[in-house]
Amino acid sequence: MAAYRPTIGLEIHAELKTQTKMFCACQNAPDERTPNTHVCPVCMAHPGTLPVINREAVAKVLLVGQALGAKLADYSEFDRKSYFYPDIPKGYQLSQFAYPLVQGGSLRGVEITRIHLEEDTARSQHTGEGDVSLVDYNRAGVPLMELVTEPVIHDAETAGSFARELQLLLRYLGAGDANMEKGEMRVEANISVSKDDMLGTKVEVKNLNSFRSVERAIAFEIERQSALLESGGQITQETRGWDEAKQVTFSQRKKESSHDYRYFPDPDLPKLKISEMQEFSSARLGELLPELPWERRARYIAAGLKADDADMFVRDQVLGAFFDATVRDLAQAEVLLAANYIGTDVAGARAKGTLADVWLIEPDNAKRMQQLIQLIAKGDLSSRGGKETLAHMFVDVRAPHDIATAEGLVQQSDTSALAAIIERVVATHPSVVADYKAGKEAALQFLVGQGMKESKGSANPTVLREEFTRTLQ
């Protein structure tokens, strides 16, 4: 098959974490299990009701734009996007068309076209009993951010990486939880293939609800379109869905164009003059920005952490915060040692469910972890002794040195104490001693191993080796 160049643009919707819905005072609680609990005449579109813009939602979208280095709007307005479906109670969605809140910016090297604010739809529930479908309006009117990228992505992996980094950013900013499995973040991919620099016919794959689905759907669609063109067929501009079980896309409907939605400015909502609102100024938003995911990742890499460890601590903010608290005031070698123990033993215990997050956020435990790392770095504890002491620390509030002492894990470096161990090993293995004196270096390692066994692992192996060498000269 001839090589086709894929071109991909993403549209990502993310529910915002606000106290109330986008245009009314109802609680923002889309996960409420009792249907139609958080509803009111406004979000149910009763005649004569008037919407009111959620100031907090506007602030969160502008904060995202600030983090991405984008241009923040001075003027913005909301539009009516007309389409008819049971989960749209008004028969139109309040969205933004000509004047989005954010334009430009980039993330992971991918240029962004715009970010705008709108309201989420209700949730349809198909019972499977006859032709009956139910609608839960708890989600109707929830603030929804939509981010649109430029069509500058050319492979599935880059698309997946972009979506993952956006999820991280939303969480770092407190803008949203962006849990894809809950529908709090949904990805739509626009995909085309061609043999030249011109864009091919665009196909949209909607409502991808996992990063793996994003990557697999894009990869499948690239292969499907390439094969179709190679066989002399034509690509139809359409909207397709993703069948997770069959790992294929399927046709849903003809793709709409913007004019099909009959956008026009909503007459019930005021125009927004951002420059007249001091809390939305670029300077003020800049003050609110925390350390961003890519900044934190760069800091870890500069400290010498492996890329995988750095990414783990960036993606898992609880674990990352514990690591940061642990390594405060540690030397670089100790920082790398801490990354190893936290990234393996602590993270492993947490993954198994034997260590709760509450342990990680207790300040005293970070201090104790720092003490443990210092004991290991000084040679007071072996690697094995360090791991065993840490396992006790998960359920024991004593200082690591006290735990290690009580459990007999502190390494013996006292040469007088080691002398008796060396004497017993030498007496038990005279032939190995003779081999060493004859020039066989491997024999020394055997003797050291026997010494460690004799001490039940408590001897400092470096000191033990030195003492064996001195004794057998």
N, C-alpha and C positions, 0 to 999 in steps of 0.2 A: 504493500500500500504506500502511495506517495505521502510524503510528510505534509501535514496540514498544521498551520500555526493557530493555536487556540487563543482566544481573547475572552477574558472573564471580567465581569464587573459584579460587585456584591451590593445587595440591599439588605441591611440588617436592622431589624426592629428589636428594641429593648424596652421593657417596662421600667419605669422610673420608680425609685423608692421614695415616695412622698407620703405625707400623713393622709391627704385626701385625694379624691379623684381630680381629673384635669379641669372640669368645668362646674363642679358642684362640691358640696361639703360632705359628701358620703365618704366613709372610711375607705382608704385604698387597701383592700383585702381580697385580691382576686382568688386566693386559695381557700377562702371560706367554703366549708363543705355544705352548709345549709344553703340551698339555692335561693337567690333573690332576697338575700338578707340586707346587703348594703346597697340599697337602691332608693331613689327619690324621684319626684316628678321631673327633675331636670335630666338625670341620666336615663330615665325611661321615656323622655321626649313627650311629656304631656303638653297639650296645647297651652300657649300663653306663658310658658316658663322661659327664663333667660339664663344663659350660661355666664360664668364668671371665670376669668383666667387664673389658673393656679400659679402664683408667683414663684413658689418653690420649684416647680417643674421647669419654668423658664430659666431659673438660676442654674439648675443642674445641667441643662443642655449647654448653656453658655460656658460653664466650667469645663465640660468635656471639650468644647471648642478651644478654650484657652490652653488646655493640656496638649492639644494636637497642633498648636501653633497656627490656628486658623484665623480667618477674618470674622470678627463678630459683627453682627448686623447693627446698624444704627436705627433703621426702620424695619419693622416687621408687622405682619398681619396674618390673620387666620382666614382660611377659605373653606367653602363647602365643596366636598368631593362626593358627587352624587353616584350612588349605586345601591341597588336594592337586594337585600338579603335578610333573612330572619334575625341575624345577630346585629343588625344596624337599626336600632329602634326609630331613628329620625328619618331613615331613607337616604341619609347622607352622613358622611364622616367629617368632623371638624379637623382640618389638617392645614398644612402650609404649602403653597405652590410657588408663587412668583417671588416671595420675600422670606426665605428661610432664616432662621436665627443664626446659622453658621455656614460659612462657605470656605472651601479650601482646606489646607492643612494636610498632614500625612501621618501615617502610622506604619511601621515596619517597611518603609520604603514605598508604600502604596499611597498614591495621591487620592484625596477625598474631594468629592464634588460638593456635597452639602450635608448638613444635618438639620433636620426640622422636627417640629413637635406636633403631635396629634393625639387623638384619643383611641384607646383600644376598643375592640368590638366585644360583644357578649360571647358566650361559649355555647355552641349547639351540642346537644347530647342525643345521640341516636340510640333508642332503646332496643332496637331489634325486634320489637313486638309490633308487627304490622307495619304501617307506613307512618308511625308516630315519631316525631322528634320534639325534644324539649329544649328550651332556651333558658340558660342561667345568666342573669344580667349583673351578677356581682363584678364581673370584669369590664362591663360596658362603661366607658369613660375613664378607665385607668390611664394615666399619662404614659405615652408611648413615644420614644425617641426613634427616629428613622435616620440611619446613616447610609449614604450612597457613595460608592467609590467611583473613581474614573475607570474606564475599561482598560486597565494597564496590567492586569494579572494574566500570566500565561501558563500557569500550572496549578494543579489541585493543591499541592503542598503549600504554596504561597498563600492561597485562599484560606486554607485551614489555619495557618500561622497567624494571618491577619485577624481572623475571628477570635482566636484564643487570646491574642494580645488585647483586643478590644474588650473582651470579657474581663480580663485582669484590670484594665483601666477603669471600667465602670465600678468594679469592686473597690479599688484603691480610693476612688473619689467619693465613695458612698452614694453614687448615683443610682445604682441598682445591683441586685444580686446576680442577675443574668444567668440563672440556672436554666440551661437549655431543656433539661428533662421536664421542667415545669412549664415550659412555654414562655418563660420570662425573657428569653432571647431567641429570636427566630431568624434564620438566614435564608435569603433567596439569592440564587446565582443566575446571572445572565451570561450565557455561553454561546460563542460562535466560533467557527473554524474557517480558515481560508488559506490560500497558497501565496498570497501577497500581503502587502501592508494594509489593504482595504479590509474593513470589517465585513464579516459574513452575516448571514441572517441570524438574528438573535433568538435564542430559546431561553425561556425563564423556567427554572426549577424552583418551586415554592416550598416554604415551610419545612426546611431542613432543621431537625431538632437535636442534632449532635454533630460534633466536629468530624467524627468518622463518616457520618452520612454526607456532610458537606464535601469531603474529599472524594468519597466513592461515587457520589452522584455526578460530580464534575468530571471525574475520570471516565465514567460510563458514557456521559453525554458527548465528550470529546471523541471517544471511540465510535459511538453510534453515528454522529454527524459525519465523521471522516469516512466511515464505511459507506454511508448513504451517498455522499458526493462521489466517491470513487466508483460506485456502481452506476453513476449517471443520474441519480435521483436529485431531488431538490429539498432543501430544508424549509419547513413550514414555520413561520413565526407563530409561536403558541406558548401556552403555559402548560408545564408538565409537573407531575408529582413524582415522588420517590417511594418506591415499594421496598421497604427495608428487608422484608422476607425474601423477595426474589432478587434483590440488588439490581433493580432496573428502574428507569424512569418510564412514565406512562402519560399519554396525552390527557389533558383535562379540559382545556377550552382554548379558543382563539385568543391570542394576546391582545389586550386592550391598549389603546394609545391614550395620551393624556387628555385629548379633546373629548374622548368618550365619557370622561367623568364630569364634564361640564363645570369645571372649577369657576367659582366666582367669590369675591370677598364676602365674608359673613357679616351681615348688617347688624347683628346683635352684639358683636364683640368690638371693643375699642382697638384702635391702631396702637402699636407699641413704638415709642420713641425711646430706644434703649439709653441714649446719652443723657436723658433727663432723669435716669434712675441711678443714683450714685453707687448702690450696691452691685450694679451690673457693670461697673467700669472695669477695664482691663487691669488696672493697677490693683483694684480690690480683689478681683478674681485670682490674680497672681499670688496674692497673700494667702489665699485659701488652699492653694495647691500643695498636696503632700509630696513626699519623694515618690516619683512616678516609677512604674515597673521597670522601664528600660534604664532609668537612672540607678535604681537599686541593683539591677543585674550588672551594670558596668562597675559599680562600687565593689561588688563581690569578686568579679573577675580581676579587678585591679589589686585586690587583696590576695590573689593567688588561688582562689577557689577554682575547682574544675567546673566546666560549663554546666554539667548535669547537676552538681550540687547548687550552683548559683541559681539555676532555673527552679530547682525544688524550693529553695527558700524564698524566691520571688513569688511563685505560684501559691505556696502555702503560707499565708501571712502569719498564722499562729506559730508555725514552726520557725519562720523567718524571724519573727520578733523574739522568740526564745533564743535563737542563735545570736542575734544582735546583743541581747542582754548578757549572754554568756561570755562573749569575746571582748566585751568592753574592758580595756586596760590589759589585754593579753598580748604577748609578743606574736609576731607573724607565724612562727612555727607552731605556737600553741593554737592560733586561730585555725590553721589547717587541720590540726589534730581534733579540735572541737567540731569542725565541719564533718570530719569522718565519723566521729561517734554520734553526733546528732543526726546526721544523714542516714546512718545505718541502724544503730541500736535504738535510739529514741524514736525515729520514724518507723522502724520495724515494729516496736512494741505498740505504737499507736495504731498502725495498720491492722495488727492482730486483735485490737480491742482491749489489750491489757493495760493501756495507759490512756487516761482521759485528758482532754484539753485543759481541764481545770488544773492539772499538775503543771502544764506548760506555762500557764499565765500567772502562777504563784511566784512572786519575785524571789523568794528565798531559794527556790529550786534552781533558778538561773545562777545564783551565787554559789550554790553547792556544786553545780555542774562546772563552774569556773574552777573551783577548788579541786575537783576531780581531775580536770585536764592538767592542772599544775602538778598534781601528784604524779600523773603518768609521765609528763614532760621531764620531771626531775629524776625519774627512774625509781620512785618510791613504790610504784605499782607497775606491774607488767601489763601488756595488752590484755591478756586473759584476766588478770586481777582487776583491771579497770572495768572490763565488761561485767564481771561478777559483782563488783561494788556498785556499778550503775543499776544493775537489776535489783539490788537491795534498796537502792535509793528511791525507786518507784513506790515502795511501800513503807520505807523507814525514814523518819525525819531527822535522823542523826547526821552529823557532818560526815563526809565521805572517809576522812582519815579514821574516825572512830569506828565506822562500819568495817573498813578494811582491817583494822587492828583486831577487832572482835572476831572476824571471820578468818584470821590468819592469812590475809592476802598481802600484807605489806612486805615488800621485797627486802631480804636480808642483805645488807651491804657491809656489815661488820665482819672484817676479815677473821677476827678471832672466832666468831660463831661459825664461819664457813670452814675454818680449818678442820674441825671435827668431821664435817661432811666429806671434805676432800680426802681425809685420812681413811675413812671407811671405804670410799669408792676405789682408792688406790689399792687398798688391801684386798678388795673383792675382785679386781680385774688386773692382775699382774701382767698377763700376756698383752693386754691392750696398752698398758703403760710401757712395756718393752717395745711395742710397735711404734709408739709415739717417739720414744727416745731413738728409734732407728730411722726416724725421719718421716714417718707417715702422719701427715697433718690431720687426716680424717679421723685418726684415733682420738685426737683431742676433742673433737666435736662429740664423739661418743661419750667420753668421760664427762664432759659438761652436761650432756643430756642425762646421764646417770645421777649427776649431782643435783640437777633440777628435780629429778624424780625423788631423790632422797630427801630433798627439802620440801617436797609436796608443792613445788612451784613457787615457794616463797623466796628463793635465792635470787639475787640480782644476777642475771646471766652474764652481763659484761664483767662485773667484779669477779664472779665465779671463774670465768675463763682466764682472767688475769692471774688469779690466785693459783689455778692449776698450772699455768705456764711457769709462774715463779717457783712453785713447789717442785716441779719436775725438771728444772734446769740442772 
